[in-house]
């Protein structure tokens, strides 16, 4: 099996579990609490991983990308309540 196939299957399983566990959690928590805990878990796993891998922003953000980021954050704030 090629290396990319194994990586793709692993990603498929991880994304499936990522959607399944919050569904189970909403039986015991409110959906808002489940999302907060999911975000906290992603940050706890993601920040150390990025630090260990040493990822850095290799290119500068253009004006269009900056506007897109700001609009995405505004939509997040407006439509999550």
C-alpha distances in whole Angstrom, upper triangle without the diagonal:
4,7,8,7,7,10,11,11,13,16,16,17,19,21,22,23,25,27,27,29,32,32,33,35,37,39,40,41,42,39,41,40,37,36,38,36,33,34,35,32,30,32,32,29,28,31,31,27,28,31,28,26,29,28,31,33,32,34,37,38,40,42,40,38,40,42,39,38,42,42,39,41,44,42,40,44,46,43,42,46
4,5,5,7,9,10,11,13,15,16,17,19,20,22,23,25,26,27,29,32,33,34,35,37,39,41,41,42,39,40,40,36,35,37,35,32,33,34,31,29,31,31,27,27,29,29,25,26,29,26,24,26,26,28,29,29,31,34,35,36,39,37,35,37,39,36,36,39,40,37,38,42,40,39,42,44,42,41,45
4,5,5,6,9,10,11,12,14,16,17,19,20,22,23,25,26,27,30,31,32,33,36,38,39,39,40,37,38,37,34,33,34,33,29,30,31,28,26,28,28,24,23,26,25,21,22,25,23,20,23,22,25,26,26,28,31,32,34,37,35,32,35,37,34,33,37,37,34,36,39,38,36,40,42,40,39,42
4,5,5,6,9,10,10,12,14,15,16,18,20,21,23,24,26,28,29,30,32,34,36,37,37,38,35,35,35,32,31,32,31,27,28,29,27,24,26,27,23,22,25,25,21,21,24,23,20,22,21,24,24,24,26,29,29,31,34,32,29,32,34,31,30,34,34,31,33,36,35,33,37,39,37,36,40
4,5,5,6,9,10,10,12,14,15,16,18,20,21,22,24,27,27,29,30,32,34,36,36,37,34,35,35,32,30,32,31,27,28,30,27,25,27,28,24,23,27,26,23,24,27,25,22,25,24,27,28,27,29,32,32,34,36,34,32,34,36,33,32,36,35,32,34,37,35,34,37,39,37,36,40
4,5,5,6,9,10,11,12,14,15,17,18,20,21,22,25,26,27,29,31,33,34,34,35,33,34,33,30,29,31,29,26,27,28,25,23,25,25,22,22,25,24,21,22,25,23,21,24,23,26,27,28,30,33,33,35,37,36,32,35,37,33,32,36,36,33,34,37,36,34,37,39,37,36,39
4,5,5,6,9,10,10,12,14,15,16,19,20,21,23,25,26,27,29,31,33,32,33,31,31,31,28,26,28,27,23,24,25,22,20,22,23,19,18,21,21,17,19,22,20,17,21,20,23,24,24,26,29,29,31,34,32,29,31,33,30,29,32,33,29,31,34,32,31,34,36,34,33,36
4,5,5,6,9,10,11,12,14,15,17,18,20,22,23,25,26,28,30,32,31,32,29,30,30,27,25,28,26,23,23,25,22,20,23,24,20,19,23,23,19,20,24,22,20,23,21,24,24,25,27,29,29,31,33,31,28,30,32,28,28,31,31,28,29,32,31,29,33,34,32,31,35
4,5,5,6,9,10,11,12,14,16,16,18,21,21,23,24,26,28,30,30,31,28,30,30,26,25,27,26,22,24,25,22,20,23,24,20,20,24,24,21,22,25,24,22,25,24,27,28,28,30,32,32,34,36,34,31,33,34,31,30,33,33,30,31,34,32,30,34,35,33,32,35
4,5,5,6,9,10,11,12,14,15,16,19,20,21,23,25,27,28,28,29,27,28,27,24,23,25,23,20,21,22,19,17,20,20,17,17,21,21,17,19,22,21,19,22,21,25,26,27,29,31,31,33,35,33,30,32,34,30,29,32,32,29,30,33,31,29,32,34,32,30,34
4,5,5,6,8,10,10,12,14,15,17,19,20,21,23,26,27,27,27,24,26,25,22,21,23,21,18,19,20,17,15,18,19,16,15,19,19,16,18,21,20,18,21,20,22,23,24,26,28,28,30,32,30,27,29,30,27,25,29,28,25,26,29,28,25,29,31,28,27,30
4,5,5,6,9,10,11,12,14,16,17,19,20,22,24,26,26,26,24,25,25,22,21,23,22,18,20,22,19,17,20,21,18,18,22,23,20,21,24,24,22,25,23,26,26,27,29,31,30,32,33,31,28,30,31,28,27,30,29,26,27,30,28,26,29,31,28,27,30
4,6,5,6,9,10,10,12,15,15,16,18,20,22,24,24,25,23,24,24,20,20,22,20,17,19,21,18,16,20,20,17,18,22,22,19,21,24,23,22,25,24,27,28,29,31,33,32,34,36,34,31,32,33,30,29,32,31,27,28,31,29,27,30,32,29,27,30
4,5,5,6,9,10,11,13,14,15,17,19,21,22,22,23,21,22,21,18,17,19,17,14,16,17,14,13,16,16,14,14,18,18,16,18,21,20,19,22,21,24,25,27,29,30,29,32,34,32,28,30,31,28,26,29,29,25,26,29,27,24,27,29,27,25,28
4,5,5,6,9,10,12,13,15,16,18,20,21,21,21,19,20,20,16,15,18,17,13,15,17,14,13,16,17,15,15,19,20,17,19,22,22,21,24,22,24,25,26,28,29,28,30,31,29,26,28,28,25,24,26,26,22,23,26,24,21,25,26,24,22,25
4,5,5,6,9,11,11,13,15,16,18,20,20,21,18,20,20,16,16,19,18,14,17,19,16,15,19,20,17,18,22,23,21,22,26,25,24,27,26,28,28,30,31,33,31,33,35,32,29,31,31,28,27,29,28,25,26,28,26,23,26,28,25,23,26
4,5,5,6,9,10,10,12,14,16,17,18,19,17,19,18,14,15,17,15,12,15,17,14,13,17,17,15,17,20,21,19,21,24,24,24,26,25,28,29,31,32,34,32,35,36,34,31,32,32,29,27,30,29,25,26,29,26,24,26,28,25,23,26
4,6,6,7,9,11,11,13,16,17,16,17,14,16,16,12,11,14,12,9,11,13,11,10,14,15,13,14,18,19,17,19,22,22,22,25,23,26,26,28,30,31,29,31,33,31,27,28,29,26,24,26,26,22,22,25,23,20,23,24,22,20,22
4,6,6,7,9,10,11,14,16,15,16,13,15,15,11,11,14,13,10,13,15,14,13,17,18,17,17,21,22,21,22,26,26,25,28,26,28,28,31,32,32,31,32,33,31,28,29,29,26,24,26,25,22,22,24,22,19,22,23,20,18,21
4,6,5,6,9,10,12,14,14,15,13,16,16,12,13,16,14,12,15,17,15,15,19,19,18,19,23,24,23,25,28,28,28,30,29,31,32,34,35,36,34,36,37,35,32,33,33,30,28,30,29,25,26,28,25,22,25,26,23,21,23
4,5,5,6,9,10,12,12,14,12,14,13,10,11,13,11,9,13,14,12,13,17,17,16,18,21,22,21,23,26,26,26,29,28,30,31,34,35,36,34,36,37,35,32,33,33,30,28,30,29,25,25,27,25,22,24,26,23,20,22
4,5,5,6,9,10,9,10,8,11,10,6,8,11,9,8,11,13,12,13,16,17,16,18,21,22,22,24,26,27,27,29,28,30,30,33,34,35,33,35,35,33,30,31,31,28,26,27,26,23,22,24,22,19,21,22,20,17,19
4,5,5,7,10,10,11,9,12,12,9,10,14,13,11,15,17,15,16,19,20,20,21,24,26,25,27,30,30,31,33,31,33,34,36,37,38,35,37,38,35,33,33,33,30,28,29,28,25,25,26,24,21,23,24,20,18,20
4,6,6,8,9,11,10,14,13,10,12,15,13,12,16,17,16,17,20,21,20,22,25,26,26,28,31,31,31,34,33,35,36,38,39,40,38,40,41,39,36,36,36,33,31,32,31,28,27,29,27,24,25,26,23,21,22
4,5,6,6,8,8,11,9,6,10,12,10,10,13,14,13,15,18,18,19,21,23,25,25,27,29,30,30,33,32,34,34,37,38,39,37,39,39,37,34,34,35,32,30,30,30,26,26,27,25,22,23,25,22,19,20
4,5,5,6,6,9,8,6,9,12,11,11,15,16,16,17,20,21,21,23,25,27,27,29,31,32,33,35,34,35,35,39,39,39,37,39,39,37,34,34,34,31,29,30,29,25,25,26,24,21,22,22,20,17,17
4,6,8,9,12,11,10,13,15,14,15,18,19,19,21,23,23,24,26,29,30,30,32,34,35,36,38,37,39,39,42,43,43,41,43,43,41,38,38,38,35,33,34,32,29,28,30,27,24,25,26,23,20,20
4,7,9,12,10,9,13,14,13,14,17,18,17,20,22,22,23,25,27,29,29,31,33,34,35,37,36,38,39,42,43,43,41,43,43,41,39,38,38,35,33,34,33,30,29,30,28,25,25,26,24,20,21
4,6,8,6,6,10,11,10,12,15,15,16,18,20,20,22,23,25,27,28,29,31,33,34,35,34,36,36,40,40,40,38,40,40,38,36,35,35,32,30,30,30,27,25,26,25,21,22,23,20,17,17
4,5,5,6,9,10,11,12,14,16,17,19,20,21,23,24,26,28,29,30,32,34,34,36,35,36,36,39,40,39,37,38,38,36,34,33,33,30,28,28,27,24,23,23,22,19,19,20,17,14,14
4,5,5,6,9,10,10,12,14,15,16,18,20,21,22,24,26,27,28,30,32,32,34,32,33,33,36,36,36,34,35,35,33,30,30,29,27,25,25,24,21,20,21,19,16,16,17,14,11,12
4,5,5,6,9,10,11,12,14,15,17,18,20,21,22,25,26,26,29,30,31,32,31,32,31,35,35,34,31,33,33,31,29,28,27,25,23,23,22,19,18,18,17,13,14,15,13,9,9
4,5,5,6,8,10,11,12,14,15,16,18,20,21,23,24,25,27,29,30,31,30,31,31,35,35,35,33,35,34,33,30,30,29,27,25,25,24,21,20,21,20,16,16,18,16,12,13
4,5,5,6,9,10,10,12,14,15,16,18,20,22,22,24,26,27,28,30,28,30,30,33,34,34,32,34,34,33,30,29,29,27,24,25,25,21,20,21,20,16,17,19,17,13,15
4,5,5,6,9,10,10,12,14,15,16,18,20,21,22,24,26,26,27,26,27,27,30,31,31,28,30,30,29,26,25,26,23,21,21,21,17,16,18,16,13,14,16,14,11,13
4,5,5,6,9,10,11,12,14,15,16,19,20,21,22,25,25,26,25,26,26,30,31,30,28,30,30,29,26,25,26,24,21,21,21,18,16,18,17,13,14,16,15,12,13
4,5,5,6,9,10,10,12,14,15,17,18,20,21,23,24,26,25,26,27,30,32,31,30,32,33,32,28,28,28,26,23,24,24,21,19,21,21,17,18,20,19,15,17
4,5,5,6,9,10,11,12,14,16,16,18,20,21,22,24,23,24,25,28,29,29,28,30,31,29,26,26,27,24,21,22,23,19,18,20,19,16,17,20,18,15,17
4,5,5,6,9,10,10,12,14,15,16,18,20,20,22,20,22,22,25,26,26,24,27,27,26,23,23,23,21,18,19,20,16,15,18,17,13,15,18,17,14,16
4,5,5,6,9,10,11,13,14,15,17,19,20,21,20,22,23,26,27,27,26,29,30,29,26,25,26,24,21,22,23,20,18,20,20,16,17,20,20,16,18
4,5,5,6,8,10,12,12,14,16,17,18,20,20,22,23,26,28,28,27,30,31,30,27,26,28,25,22,24,25,21,20,23,22,19,20,23,22,19,21
4,5,5,6,8,10,10,12,14,15,16,17,17,19,19,23,24,25,24,27,28,27,23,23,25,22,19,21,22,19,18,21,20,17,19,22,21,18,21
4,5,5,6,8,10,10,12,14,15,16,15,17,18,21,23,23,22,25,27,26,23,22,24,22,19,20,22,19,17,20,21,17,19,22,21,19,21
4,6,6,7,9,11,12,13,15,16,16,18,20,23,25,26,25,29,30,30,26,26,28,26,22,24,26,22,21,24,24,21,22,25,25,22,24
4,6,6,6,9,10,11,12,14,14,17,19,22,24,25,25,28,30,30,26,26,28,26,23,25,26,23,22,25,25,22,24,27,26,23,26
4,6,5,6,9,10,10,12,11,14,15,18,21,22,21,25,26,26,22,22,24,22,19,22,23,20,19,23,23,20,22,25,25,22,25
4,5,5,6,9,10,11,10,12,14,18,20,21,20,24,26,26,22,22,24,23,19,21,24,21,19,23,24,21,22,26,26,24,26
4,5,5,6,9,10,11,13,16,19,22,23,23,27,29,29,25,25,28,26,23,25,27,25,23,27,28,25,26,30,29,27,30
4,5,5,6,8,9,12,15,17,20,22,22,26,28,28,24,25,27,26,23,25,27,24,23,27,27,25,27,30,29,27,30
4,6,5,6,6,9,11,14,17,18,19,22,25,25,21,21,24,23,20,23,25,22,22,25,26,23,25,29,29,27,30
4,6,5,7,9,12,15,18,19,20,24,27,27,24,23,27,25,22,25,27,25,24,27,28,26,27,31,31,29,32
4,5,8,11,15,17,20,22,23,27,30,30,26,26,30,28,25,28,30,28,27,31,31,29,31,34,34,32,35
4,6,9,13,14,17,20,21,25,28,28,24,25,28,26,24,27,29,27,26,30,30,28,30,34,33,32,35
4,6,10,11,15,17,19,22,25,26,23,23,26,25,23,25,28,26,25,29,30,28,30,33,33,32,35
4,7,9,12,14,16,19,22,23,19,20,23,22,19,22,25,23,23,26,27,25,27,31,31,30,33
4,6,9,11,13,16,19,20,17,17,21,20,18,21,23,22,22,25,26,25,27,30,30,30,33
4,6,7,9,13,16,17,13,14,17,17,15,18,20,19,19,23,24,23,25,28,29,28,31
4,7,10,13,16,17,14,15,19,19,17,20,23,22,22,25,27,26,28,31,31,31,35
4,7,9,13,14,12,13,16,16,15,18,20,20,21,24,25,25,27,29,30,31,34
4,6,10,12,10,10,14,14,13,16,18,18,19,22,23,24,25,28,29,29,32
4,7,8,6,6,10,10,10,12,15,15,16,18,20,20,22,24,25,26,29
4,5,5,6,9,10,11,12,14,15,17,18,20,21,23,24,26,27,30
4,5,5,6,9,10,11,12,14,15,16,18,20,21,22,24,26,28
4,5,5,6,9,10,11,12,14,15,16,18,20,21,22,24,27
4,5,5,6,9,10,10,12,14,15,16,18,20,21,22,25
4,5,5,6,9,10,11,12,14,15,17,18,20,21,24
4,5,5,6,9,10,10,12,14,15,16,18,20,22
4,5,5,6,9,10,10,12,14,15,16,18,21
4,6,5,6,9,10,11,12,14,15,16,19
4,5,5,6,9,10,11,12,14,16,18
4,5,5,6,8,10,10,12,14,16
4,5,5,6,9,10,10,12,15
4,5,5,6,9,10,11,13
4,5,5,6,9,10,12
4,5,5,6,8,11
4,6,6,6,9
4,6,6,7
4,6,7
4,6
4
